[in-house]
Amino acid sequence: MPNMSLEKVKMPEQAPDIRNHNFEEVAKGYTKEMAMEEATRCLNCKNPLCKKGCPVGVPIPEFIAEVAKGNFEKAYEIITTENALPAICGRVCPQENQCEGKCVRGFKGEPVGIGRLERFVADYHMQHATAAPSPVAANHHKVAIIGSGPAGLTCAGELAKKGYEVTVFEALHKTGGVLVYGIPEFRLPKDLVQKEVDTIKALGVDFETNVVVGRSITIDELQEQGYEAIFVGTGAGLPRFQNIPGENLNGVYAANEFLTRVNLMKGYEFPQHPTPVKISDTVCVIGAGNVAMDAARTAKRLGAKEVYIVYRRGEQEIPARAEEVHHAKEEGIIFKLLTNPTRINGEDGWVKSMECVEMELGEPDASGRRRPIKKEGSEFTIETGTVIVAIGQSPNPLIRQTTPGLDTQSWGGIIVDEETMKTSKEGVYAGGDAVSGAATVILAMGAGKKAAKAIDEALSQQ
Ligand SMILES: Cc1cc2nc3c(=O)[nH]c(=O)nc-3n(C[C@H](O)[C@H](O)[C@H](O)COP(=O)(O)OP(=O)(O)OC[C@H]3O[C@@H](n4cnc5c(N)ncnc54)[C@H](O)[C@@H]3O)c2cc1C
């Protein structure tokens, strides 16, 4: 008999007023007993909508059935037939819009905690697995992957499983892309990302860090070196700004720079680590996506007394994952919705305050969201010394500037055939944020998988 409880089994978490002073993971994960109990809430539907909601097609009811029986390693095997990074996806996927958003248990009550179960299974495997996967026999086709984010890692893993000689070229000194330099430790522990990268390494994938393709070597040169296919998974790391007066003052950060200083360069351990992250008592974060939530919650942990999320639309339009918004509110982040910054004022070159205006929502715009309109006479000022801009990112222009024959959109996204992820340049494929603009981990993984399939189809016939 399924467990008909309307609520998910609760996952233990650090209390908000404790966790907003440390960088340890907020959610602690299920125990075996909790996972087995939650798994019994799955109705094992004949036509599982959850699976259709998963961009990489994880066999969800099948793995949950194994969790319910206590066969956790079997559940892991099932998940990893389709998803190479389950510990990551279980933590950061927007499940409410994907698998859990489609779960029939969600029509009345809460959906099955699919993300929590995926996380449990992956963590259980990491704690108990004794053997790493071993490389399969080489087929002597060479493939280069540019970028080690979820798109690149997935493409690399899928091809290595088929015997391809895969080399990943990564610009930074660490592998993992946004998973290491963007998403904070309290949401996604870095040793866990490293373990998932290690699993891909164990398949025989070679990683070369500190290689900026376009500067250290070009795509044409990689082709001359005998790489028969190249996958570009370089992400969208170029920050957008509001273009308001004062954005060049000291104390204004792009969210990516702020988070990189903290995550990758241990800014929170300054001066033991040589990367300073200066913040004032009051911090304003502009934007309300996942990046903005991460920046705001990080600022709080660095000691800011008041942290504002300043967003020009309303609660309904907030693009961040529901869980992140909930956690941010619990941690004391103040949401200034329907508010648009208009100017940042400075003193001696440093931020002193931010001028804002209240907004109201008009008719829907081209994006389908209601257009924010300025409310006359509603101007006000927030005294602040730190402004973090988190209003979106675009692909870095380096690859497009150094790769003749690679067609891109006017905003920088690489143009691909959506089925094969082939670009306009022979032998070059692309996927993830470099194609779509800033999106999600699972969509980047889905693109990496599609490209791997197309590369295999092209090269295995030669
Ligand atoms: C702060 C933050 C929080 C987020 N939170 C979530 C979340 O909760 N859930 C979710 O699903 N998504 C989230 N996202 C979005 C998600 O992380 C991205 O959509 C995803 O990482 C894109 O994967 P990717 O592989 O395309 O690119 P990336 O992860 O950006 O990886 C690209 C890699 O390519 C490397 N690179 C770039 N240029 C070159 C070059 N020329 N040569 C060599 N290497 C290069 C970069 O250094 C990087 O390592 C978040 C993003 C950010 C910034």
The ligand as a Gaussian input file, in Angstrom:
#p B3LYP/6-31G(d) Opt

LIG

0 1
 C       25.410000      31.475000      -8.911000
 C       24.645000      30.518000      -9.796000
 C       23.669000      29.716000      -9.234000
 C       22.963000      28.820000     -10.030000
 N       22.043000      27.996000      -9.441000
 C       21.426000      27.052000     -10.178000
 C       20.537000      26.115000      -9.589000
 O       20.260000      26.163000      -8.391000
 N       19.978000      25.159000     -10.379000
 C       20.256000      25.070000     -11.707000
 O       19.785000      24.145000     -12.360000
 N       21.064000      25.967000     -12.318000
 C       21.661000      26.951000     -11.575000
 N       22.504000      27.842000     -12.190000
 C       22.711000      27.756000     -13.642000
 C       23.638000      26.593000     -13.988000
 O       24.706000      26.529000     -13.084000
 C       24.128000      26.735000     -15.417000
 O       23.000000      26.762000     -16.259000
 C       25.035000      25.558000     -15.811000
 O       26.160000      25.488000     -14.968000
 C       25.486000      25.691000     -17.262000
 O       26.387000      24.667000     -17.537000
 P       27.470000      24.785000     -18.717000
 O       28.230000      23.522000     -18.669000
 O       26.791000      25.195000     -19.955000
 O       28.392000      26.023000     -18.296000
 P       29.249000      26.388000     -17.009000
 O       28.797000      25.680000     -15.795000
 O       29.282000      27.867000     -16.984000
 O       30.694000      25.836000     -17.363000
 C       31.434000      26.395000     -18.418000
 C       32.899000      26.117000     -18.175000
 O       33.622000      26.500000     -19.338000
 C       34.810000      27.159000     -18.951000
 N       35.226000      28.028000     -20.054000
 C       34.648000      29.175000     -20.479000
 N       35.309000      29.670000     -21.529000
 C       36.343000      28.824000     -21.775000
 C       37.386000      28.804000     -22.731000
 N       37.489000      29.765000     -23.658000
 N       38.286000      27.785000     -22.692000
 C       38.192000      26.799000     -21.764000
 N       37.216000      26.785000     -20.829000
 C       36.297000      27.776000     -20.847000
 C       34.396000      27.927000     -17.712000
 O       35.524000      28.269000     -16.911000
 C       33.489000      26.915000     -17.028000
 O       34.216000      26.065000     -16.177000
 C       23.207000      28.770000     -11.423000
 C       24.157000      29.624000     -12.000000
 C       24.876000      30.477000     -11.209000
 C       25.913000      31.396000     -11.832000

